Amino acid sequence: MLITKTGCAGRFGTLLVSVEIPPTPHLKEEFCRYKKEEKCLVCISRCPAAALSAEGLDKEKCFRLLQENSRVFPGPNQTACGKCATGPCALKSC
């Protein structure tokens, strides 16, 4: 999960354009409350697949849940459930 100074509840994609855009400088600041040595880990408790831990994301567990969701709720391919990104880090209050 990418946590920025404005939150984390976003989706990323690619857009190809023929214009030169200067890169944004990398920030040194950490925005994850847990990594800032605060007690949070709300994202871990919200993961329905138990795929997220303080050590990282088990992508296979996450993907298995997405596959099951696709079987139960047919339609366009599901690429993320997003439940881990609905905690306090999705708000500007980080």
C-alpha positions as a Markdown table, in Angstrom:
| # | Residue | x | y | z |
|---|---|---|---|---|
| 1 | Met | 0.0 | 0.0 | 0.0 |
| 2 | Leu | 1.3 | 3.4 | -1.0 |
| 3 | Ile | 0.6 | 6.0 | 1.7 |
| 4 | Thr | 1.2 | 9.6 | 0.7 |
| 5 | Lys | 0.8 | 12.8 | 2.6 |
| 6 | Thr | -2.8 | 13.0 | 1.2 |
| 7 | Gly | -3.8 | 9.4 | 2.1 |
| 8 | Cys | -3.8 | 6.0 | 0.4 |
| 9 | Ala | -7.2 | 5.4 | -1.0 |
| 10 | Gly | -6.3 | 5.7 | -4.7 |
| 11 | Arg | -5.8 | 3.6 | -7.8 |
| 12 | Phe | -2.9 | 3.9 | -10.1 |
| 13 | Gly | -2.7 | 3.3 | -13.8 |
| 14 | Thr | -0.7 | 4.3 | -16.8 |
| 15 | Leu | -1.4 | 7.2 | -19.2 |
| 16 | Leu | 0.9 | 7.6 | -22.2 |
| 17 | Val | 1.3 | 11.2 | -23.4 |
| 18 | Ser | 3.8 | 12.9 | -25.6 |
| 19 | Val | 4.7 | 15.7 | -23.2 |
| 20 | Glu | 7.7 | 16.1 | -21.0 |
| 21 | Ile | 6.8 | 16.2 | -17.3 |
| 22 | Pro | 9.4 | 16.9 | -14.7 |
| 23 | Pro | 9.6 | 14.2 | -12.0 |
| 24 | Thr | 8.3 | 14.9 | -8.5 |
| 25 | Pro | 11.1 | 14.7 | -5.9 |
| 26 | His | 11.0 | 11.6 | -3.6 |
| 27 | Leu | 9.9 | 12.4 | -0.1 |
| 28 | Lys | 11.9 | 11.2 | 2.8 |
| 29 | Glu | 9.1 | 11.4 | 5.3 |
| 30 | Glu | 7.3 | 8.2 | 6.3 |
| 31 | Phe | 3.5 | 8.4 | 6.4 |
| 32 | Cys | 2.6 | 4.9 | 7.8 |
| 33 | Arg | 1.7 | 5.4 | 11.5 |
| 34 | Tyr | 3.1 | 2.0 | 12.4 |
| 35 | Lys | 6.4 | 2.7 | 10.7 |
| 36 | Lys | 6.5 | 6.1 | 12.5 |
| 37 | Glu | 6.6 | 4.0 | 15.7 |
| 38 | Glu | 2.9 | 4.6 | 16.5 |
| 39 | Lys | 0.6 | 1.8 | 17.3 |
| 40 | Cys | -1.9 | 1.5 | 14.4 |
| 41 | Leu | -2.0 | -1.6 | 12.2 |
| 42 | Val | -5.7 | -1.0 | 11.4 |
| 43 | Cys | -4.9 | -2.0 | 7.8 |
| 44 | Ile | -3.9 | -5.5 | 9.0 |
| 45 | Ser | -7.1 | -6.0 | 11.0 |
| 46 | Arg | -9.2 | -5.0 | 8.0 |
| 47 | Cys | -7.7 | -7.5 | 5.5 |
| 48 | Pro | -10.3 | -10.2 | 5.0 |
| 49 | Ala | -7.7 | -12.6 | 3.5 |
| 50 | Ala | -5.3 | -12.3 | 6.5 |
| 51 | Ala | -2.8 | -11.5 | 3.7 |
| 52 | Leu | -1.4 | -8.4 | 5.3 |
| 53 | Ser | 1.1 | -8.4 | 8.2 |
| 54 | Ala | 3.6 | -6.0 | 9.7 |
| 55 | Glu | 6.2 | -7.8 | 7.6 |
| 56 | Gly | 4.4 | -7.2 | 4.3 |
| 57 | Leu | 1.7 | -8.6 | 2.0 |
| 58 | Asp | 1.3 | -12.2 | 1.0 |
| 59 | Lys | 0.2 | -11.6 | -2.6 |
| 60 | Glu | -0.9 | -15.2 | -3.1 |
| 61 | Lys | -3.3 | -15.1 | -0.2 |
| 62 | Cys | -4.7 | -11.8 | -1.4 |
| 63 | Phe | -5.1 | -13.1 | -5.0 |
| 64 | Arg | -6.9 | -16.3 | -3.8 |
| 65 | Leu | -9.5 | -14.1 | -2.0 |
| 66 | Leu | -9.9 | -12.0 | -5.2 |
| 67 | Gln | -10.5 | -15.2 | -7.2 |
| 68 | Glu | -13.1 | -16.4 | -4.7 |
| 69 | Asn | -14.8 | -13.0 | -4.8 |
| 70 | Ser | -14.9 | -13.2 | -8.6 |
| 71 | Arg | -16.6 | -16.6 | -8.5 |
| 72 | Val | -19.2 | -15.4 | -6.0 |
| 73 | Phe | -19.7 | -12.0 | -7.7 |
| 74 | Pro | -19.2 | -12.5 | -11.4 |
| 75 | Gly | -18.4 | -9.5 | -13.6 |
| 76 | Pro | -15.3 | -7.6 | -14.5 |
| 77 | Asn | -12.1 | -9.0 | -13.1 |
| 78 | Gln | -11.4 | -7.9 | -9.5 |
| 79 | Thr | -7.9 | -6.6 | -9.0 |
| 80 | Ala | -8.1 | -5.5 | -5.4 |
| 81 | Cys | -10.7 | -5.5 | -2.6 |
| 82 | Gly | -9.2 | -2.3 | -1.0 |
| 83 | Lys | -10.4 | -3.1 | 2.5 |
| 84 | Cys | -6.8 | -2.6 | 3.9 |
| 85 | Ala | -6.8 | 1.0 | 2.4 |
| 86 | Thr | -10.0 | 2.1 | 4.2 |
| 87 | Gly | -8.4 | 2.9 | 7.6 |
| 88 | Pro | -7.0 | 6.1 | 9.0 |
| 89 | Cys | -4.4 | 6.3 | 6.3 |
| 90 | Ala | -7.1 | 6.9 | 3.7 |
| 91 | Leu | -7.8 | 10.2 | 5.4 |
| 92 | Lys | -5.7 | 13.3 | 5.5 |
| 93 | Ser | -5.3 | 12.9 | 9.2 |
| 94 | Cys | -2.2 | 10.7 | 9.0 |
